[in-house]
């Protein structure tokens, strides 16, 4: 049974307030961040509850992981947010250092527009759809109509895309060689594009025969006759819909390295398309007040805030990992 929050048809996050003129001029008790849309429903909840609990304001602009990394590098925010691990080249541009703060895990749902039809996607079929090899739905399953497949992808550099293409690269050598894992891939065939997760969901919903990928909460919030969620075959051969329980199965074996990174491209069980999301915080802040406020926010997210994850179909960060992250963030200046 879906909650009333999951059924809300529209979603907006609090935008960055214009006119601060840089981190050094930030108002005490106010933080500004930007980045991933994958966790945007969760971050909206976090920051609303954090303000209730502390009186401190966090403004978050859901612009996509690529833009979040760029704004973090450009030092125009107090923190960034991404579902894609920054590359070594990007890390080298982060002159004030970075601590990656994992906040949640979640599933990327494959959504489609074939009213009245139930779709199960094998690993082979999923790879062939997103390389443009399968052109009509009856090529996926003879029981489906002879309707053209319209592939919908992200228009922006996206951590959701990185999670999705990392999985496809893990299960399909053809996808890996033609397209590869990327935040902003060259798909190599005609696709439709939508901005952020909600834009992809809206485009799928409006386009007969469409198929796309969105974070699971966006799929649930927009579900209806013109937007349903496919079952996807996992490594164990089972056809699974995204759910909190199945995402937990997939992520339960994740191993976090010293930078708090864990990549789960093709898990042994559970729902197969899952990933983590991170805040990016500076090791050396220009403003001591900002550093103090960032420490307090991270501590709240990784303790009290984790209680909100399951309500929005996100997995929690293991407590032992959370304590390691808090200890690392406590050392920022």
Buried (B, 14 or more C-beta within 10 A) or exposed (E): EEEEBBEEEEBEBBEBEEEBEEBEEBEEBBBBBBBBBBBBBBBBBBBEBBBEEBEBBBBBBBBBBBBBBBBBBEBBBBBBBBBBBBEEEBBEEBEBEBBBBBBBBBBBBBBBBBEEBEBBBBBBBBBBBBBBBBBEBBBBBEEBBEBEBBBBBBBBBBBBBBBBBBBBBBBBEBBBEBBEBBBBBEBEEEBBBBBBBBBBBBBBBBBEBBBBBBBBBBBBBBBEEBBBBBBBBBBEEBEBBBBBEBBBBBBBEBEBEEBBBBBBBBBEBBBBBBBBBBBBBBBEBBBEBBBBBBBBBBBBBBEEBBEBBEBBBBBBBBEEBBEBBBEBBEEBE
